[in-house]
Amino acid sequence: MKSEIMGALVDPVTLEEAVGKVEQFIASRKPHHVVTLNAEILYRARRDPELMKVICGADLVTPDGAGIVWASKRLGSPVPQRVTGIDLMLALAERAGEKGWRLFLYGAEPGVAEEAARNLKKMHPGIRIAGTSHGYLKSEEQEQLIEKIKEAEPHILFVALGAPKQEFWICRNLEKLGVPVCMGVGGSFDVIAGRAKRAPRFMQRAGLEWLYRLVKEPRRFKRMLALPAFAVLVLFESMKKRVFHNFLLL
């Protein structure tokens, strides 16, 4: 049963359970959309009905971010742990090497997807890369890309266009592509390619990756303002629930 968090439906799964669900999706051979949801995107979706519709219509929504985990507990619908986009991508890449799944990487700046693919092959020698493409294609090149993906017949398509652009792109093309699993992965290609670094482990465990990214990329400050705004919304919603609960007990 999904957890309802500020209007979004989130799957209360561990990383291993999320991998298991993806394996089921691949076995079905039908197209599925995987979303890794963080507080910034959920805050945006609260004001964007189309984005909320995409999130709620996804086949698997993982709690990507400490803010989502905190909100789930605060609102009485807890999820077991964070399942970030890059952690899920790496876990799926490892399973792909074991299962022989074909992967397609689309997105990021020119050259990044290819570098990420090469590094994935070094990490998992048995992995099969069906194809790659950078994310700076012109609108008239999109149909060629879709045909390229269809011909490659990947089991998983990782899309790194940044949220929510990647989520809208997947939703718009999901049925046309026919790929069993399409998943938005944000800046994961840059990390796997070695062009960007993740926060140290202790900051990841403490839920402070957002702070690390802000220090590294000060231009993200305006976007990060969504986090305290999201926290205020959660606190207000939890207070409303508590008042309503107390009223019922009267």
C-alpha positions as CSV (number, residue, x, y, z in Angstrom):
1,M,0.0,0.0,0.0
2,K,1.4,3.4,-1.0
3,S,2.0,6.2,1.5
4,E,0.2,9.5,0.9
5,I,2.5,12.4,1.4
6,M,1.2,15.9,0.7
7,G,-1.0,14.6,-2.2
8,A,1.7,12.4,-3.7
9,L,1.6,8.6,-3.5
10,V,5.0,7.1,-2.5
11,D,5.9,3.5,-2.3
12,P,7.2,2.5,1.2
13,V,10.1,0.4,-0.2
14,T,13.7,-0.3,0.7
15,L,16.3,-0.2,-2.0
16,E,16.3,-4.0,-2.4
17,E,12.5,-4.0,-2.6
18,A,12.6,-1.3,-5.3
19,V,15.0,-3.4,-7.3
20,G,12.7,-6.3,-6.9
21,K,9.8,-4.3,-8.2
22,V,11.8,-3.2,-11.3
23,E,12.7,-6.8,-11.9
24,Q,8.9,-7.6,-11.9
25,F,8.3,-4.7,-14.4
26,I,11.0,-6.1,-16.7
27,A,9.5,-9.6,-16.6
28,S,6.1,-8.2,-17.5
29,R,7.6,-6.6,-20.7
30,K,5.1,-3.7,-20.4
31,P,6.2,-0.1,-20.0
32,H,6.6,1.3,-16.5
33,H,7.6,4.7,-15.1
34,V,9.8,5.0,-12.1
35,V,10.0,8.4,-10.2
36,T,12.5,9.1,-7.4
37,L,10.7,11.9,-5.5
38,N,12.4,14.6,-3.3
39,A,11.0,17.4,-1.3
40,E,11.8,20.1,-3.9
41,I,9.9,18.4,-6.6
42,L,6.9,17.5,-4.4
43,Y,6.7,21.2,-3.3
44,R,6.6,22.2,-6.9
45,A,4.0,19.5,-7.7
46,R,1.7,21.0,-5.0
47,R,1.4,24.1,-7.3
48,D,1.6,22.1,-10.6
49,P,-1.4,19.7,-11.0
50,E,0.1,18.3,-14.2
51,L,3.3,17.3,-12.4
52,M,1.4,15.9,-9.5
53,K,-0.6,13.8,-12.0
54,V,2.6,12.4,-13.5
55,I,3.9,11.5,-10.0
56,C,0.7,9.8,-8.9
57,G,0.5,8.0,-12.2
58,A,4.0,6.5,-12.0
59,D,4.3,2.8,-11.4
60,L,7.0,3.2,-8.7
61,V,7.7,6.3,-6.6
62,T,10.6,6.0,-4.3
63,P,11.4,8.4,-1.4
64,D,14.5,10.2,-2.7
65,G,15.5,12.6,0.0
66,A,15.5,13.0,3.8
67,G,12.7,15.6,3.4
68,I,10.3,12.9,2.1
69,V,11.2,10.4,4.8
70,W,10.8,13.1,7.5
71,A,7.4,14.2,6.0
72,S,6.2,10.6,5.8
73,K,6.9,10.1,9.6
74,R,5.4,13.5,10.5
75,L,2.2,12.8,8.6
76,G,1.8,9.3,10.0
77,S,2.5,7.4,6.8
78,P,6.2,6.4,7.3
79,V,8.5,5.0,4.6
80,P,11.4,2.7,5.7
81,Q,14.3,4.5,4.1
82,R,15.6,6.9,1.4
83,V,15.9,5.3,-2.0
84,T,17.7,7.9,-4.1
85,G,17.9,8.0,-7.8
86,I,21.6,7.3,-8.0
87,D,21.5,4.5,-5.4
88,L,18.7,2.8,-7.3
89,M,20.4,3.3,-10.7
90,L,23.7,1.7,-9.4
91,A,21.8,-1.2,-7.8
92,L,19.9,-1.8,-11.0
93,A,23.2,-1.6,-13.0
94,E,24.6,-4.3,-10.7
95,R,21.5,-6.5,-11.2
96,A,21.6,-5.8,-14.9
97,G,25.1,-7.3,-15.1
98,E,23.8,-10.4,-13.4
99,K,20.6,-10.7,-15.5
100,G,21.8,-9.5,-18.8
101,W,19.5,-6.5,-19.0
102,R,20.3,-3.9,-21.7
103,L,20.5,-0.3,-20.5
104,F,20.2,2.9,-22.4
105,L,21.5,6.2,-21.0
106,Y,19.9,9.4,-22.3
107,G,20.7,12.9,-21.0
108,A,23.3,15.2,-19.5
109,E,25.9,17.2,-21.5
110,P,27.6,15.7,-24.6
111,G,30.0,13.0,-23.7
112,V,28.8,12.4,-20.1
113,A,26.4,9.5,-20.9
114,E,29.2,7.7,-22.8
115,E,31.6,8.2,-19.8
116,A,29.1,7.0,-17.4
117,A,28.4,3.9,-19.6
118,R,32.2,3.2,-19.7
119,N,32.4,3.4,-15.9
120,L,29.4,1.2,-15.4
121,K,31.1,-1.4,-17.6
122,K,34.2,-1.2,-15.5
123,M,32.1,-1.6,-12.3
124,H,30.0,-4.5,-13.7
125,P,31.9,-6.3,-16.6
126,G,28.8,-8.2,-17.6
127,I,26.6,-5.2,-18.2
128,R,25.1,-4.5,-21.6
129,I,24.8,-0.9,-22.8
130,A,22.2,-0.7,-25.6
131,G,23.0,2.9,-26.4
132,T,23.6,6.4,-25.2
133,S,22.6,10.0,-26.1
134,H,23.3,13.4,-24.7
135,G,20.4,15.5,-23.5
136,Y,21.0,18.6,-25.7
137,L,19.0,17.4,-28.7
138,K,17.0,19.8,-30.9
139,S,13.2,19.3,-31.0
140,E,13.4,17.9,-34.5
141,E,15.9,15.3,-33.3
142,Q,13.6,13.8,-30.7
143,E,11.9,11.4,-33.1
144,Q,15.2,10.1,-34.2
145,L,16.2,9.5,-30.6
146,I,12.9,7.6,-29.9
147,E,13.5,5.4,-33.0
148,K,17.1,4.8,-31.8
149,I,15.8,3.7,-28.4
150,K,13.1,1.5,-29.8
151,E,15.6,-0.2,-32.1
152,A,18.0,-0.8,-29.2
153,E,15.3,-2.5,-27.2
154,P,16.7,-1.8,-23.7
155,H,15.2,-3.2,-20.6
156,I,15.8,0.0,-18.7
157,L,16.0,3.6,-20.0
158,F,17.7,6.0,-17.6
159,V,16.8,9.7,-18.4
160,A,19.0,12.4,-17.0
161,L,17.3,15.7,-18.0
162,G,16.8,17.0,-14.5
163,A,13.5,17.0,-12.7
164,P,10.7,17.6,-13.6
165,K,11.7,17.8,-17.3
166,Q,12.7,14.1,-17.3
167,E,9.4,13.1,-15.7
168,F,7.3,14.9,-18.2
169,W,9.5,13.5,-21.1
170,I,9.1,9.9,-19.9
171,C,5.3,10.3,-19.3
172,R,4.9,11.8,-22.8
173,N,6.9,9.1,-24.5
174,L,6.4,6.0,-22.3
175,E,3.9,4.1,-24.4
176,K,5.6,5.1,-27.7
177,L,9.0,3.8,-26.4
178,G,7.7,0.5,-25.1
179,V,10.7,0.2,-22.7
180,P,9.8,-2.0,-19.7
181,V,11.3,0.6,-17.2
182,C,11.9,4.3,-17.8
183,M,13.4,6.2,-14.8
184,G,14.5,9.8,-14.3
185,V,17.9,10.0,-12.6
186,G,18.7,13.7,-12.5
187,G,22.5,14.3,-12.2
188,S,23.4,10.7,-11.7
189,F,25.3,10.4,-15.0
190,D,27.7,13.2,-13.9
191,V,28.5,11.4,-10.7
192,I,29.0,8.0,-12.3
193,A,31.1,9.7,-15.1
194,G,33.3,11.3,-12.4
195,R,32.4,14.8,-13.2
196,A,30.6,15.5,-9.9
197,K,31.0,14.1,-6.4
198,R,28.3,13.0,-4.0
199,A,28.3,14.2,-0.4
200,P,30.5,12.3,2.1
201,R,28.8,9.2,3.6
202,F,28.3,10.9,7.0
203,M,26.4,13.7,5.3
204,Q,24.3,11.3,3.3
205,R,23.4,9.4,6.5
206,A,22.5,12.6,8.2
207,G,20.3,13.7,5.4
208,L,22.5,16.7,4.5
209,E,23.3,16.0,0.9
210,W,21.2,19.1,0.0
211,L,23.7,21.2,2.1
212,Y,26.7,19.7,0.4
213,R,25.2,20.5,-3.0
214,L,24.4,24.0,-2.0
215,V,28.0,24.6,-0.8
216,K,29.3,23.1,-4.1
217,E,26.8,24.9,-6.2
218,P,25.7,28.2,-4.6
219,R,23.5,29.0,-7.6
220,R,21.1,26.4,-6.3
221,F,20.2,28.7,-3.4
222,K,16.9,29.9,-4.9
223,R,15.8,26.3,-5.7
224,M,16.8,25.2,-2.1
225,L,14.3,27.8,-0.7
226,A,11.7,25.1,-1.5
227,L,13.0,23.0,1.3
228,P,12.0,25.2,4.3
229,A,8.8,26.1,2.5
230,F,8.0,22.4,2.2
231,A,8.8,21.8,5.9
232,V,6.4,24.5,6.8
233,L,3.6,22.9,4.7
234,V,4.3,19.6,6.3
235,L,4.2,21.0,9.8
236,F,0.9,22.8,9.0
237,E,-0.6,19.7,7.6
238,S,0.5,17.5,10.6
239,M,-1.0,20.1,12.9
240,K,-4.3,20.0,11.1
241,K,-4.3,16.2,11.3
242,R,-3.6,16.4,15.1
243,V,-6.4,18.9,15.7
244,F,-8.9,16.8,13.7
245,H,-7.9,13.7,15.6
246,N,-8.3,15.4,18.9
247,F,-11.7,16.7,17.8
248,L,-12.8,13.2,17.0
249,L,-11.8,12.1,20.5
250,L,-14.0,14.7,22.1
